[in-house]
Amino acid sequence: MTNPQDPKQAKSIYDFTVKDIKGNDVPLEKYKKHVCLIVNVASQCGLTKSNYEQLNELYDMYGESKGLRILAFPCNQFGHQEPGNNDEICEFVSKKNVKFDLFDKVNVNGSDTHPLWSYLKYKQGGALGNFIKWNFTKFVVDKEGQVVERHGPTTNPKDIKLDKYF
């Protein structure tokens, strides 16, 4: 199954295919047996500097040694803080020395929410509702593709206790 319209039909993130930043289809099955951290990112947010730095640090700490995969999805829905096209986003992240996986810009709320993000919100709703409140909302996915944690924008990536999932 690929990109089920109803998030209740998906059994894991592995049921989805997404586009990478270059427009290529990426079946999320490729992340089987990996702990994943899925996050909506923006280049012009007040949280950008610290989040990108800490996501890079997490990748350095756990990427090779434990198999952590970070999946970053640019989103322009919050304060128009990701206005660039994919080429501009690639240029921005190259200056940040990003090593983790970057995907096509998506909507995480509203009628045109990307199906993966509908699924993430269905599995781990927010305290105030099933919507993403701002940039840098983070979802932890275990090695079986199950969404096991959700963290708000102000949670520092390095404060997420990932060790228990490796």
Secondary structure, DSSP 8 states (H G I E B T S, - for coil): --S-SSGGG-SSGGG-EEEBTTS-EEEGGGGTTS-EEEEEE-SSSTTHHHHHHHHHHHHHHHHHHH--EEEEEE---STT---S-HHHHHHHHHHTT--SEEB-----SSTT--HHHHHHHHHS-BTTBSS--STT-EEEE-TTS-EEEEE-TTS-GGGS--GGG-
